[in-house]
Amino acid sequence: MPRPNLTTERLALFGTLLATFGELHPACDHWVQGSKTASRKRLYGEDLVHADGTPAAPDTTRPTMTTSALGRRAVACHVASYTAVQLGATIAITRAFGYRVTPTALLVGAAINAGTHAAIDRGALLLWLAKRTGKTGYIEHCQAVRLDDEGKVSKELTGPGSSWMELDAALHRAIGVGAAAVTTYLATRPGRRR
């Protein structure tokens, strides 16, 4: 059984990391992420487009990429900003309380959150998990209704107000529990260097 002070240290660090990871997730998804990034990160396809998302003409001289490449670029931008905010906040909060998380522990926790965030936000993994767990009916039933400037109503599968977004957030936060646990273990294991 661990020493009481080590147990207290681990529980305090785990709680701090869990709160930081979990509570920053919505801020990073809704305030830090740009609207173009949010609308492009699930794009797939082989059609050629420019970096601004406009379709490329066959005789264009401007650089082009596939729609899938644009989607991957968008999710990479989002994950980079998410990770920067998460790392900065984690360092600031733990140091403000007089604790230094080892660089290895910080980077492993950030890598867990970043890698899974990218995979989930691209959409294919979330949809695969939804199919495996019987949640596709939930996704199809709880879509968001949008009203455009002309008064035309449309439905949206993945945006704010949809069950897709709720499942996305729940999955990110559940993974944050694991990332916080791994970071805590690595930061407090015997023989660690600070």
WORAVEN-V47461 format. One record per helix or strand. SS is the DSSP state (a for helix, b for strand). FROM is the first residue (numbers start at 0). LEN is the number of residues. If there is no record, write none. Layout:
ss from len
SS FROM LEN
SS FROM LEN
//
This chain:
ss from len
a 3 29
a 34 6
b 47 2
b 54 1
b 64 2
a 66 30
a 102 20
a 123 9
a 135 6
b 143 4
b 152 4
a 162 26
//
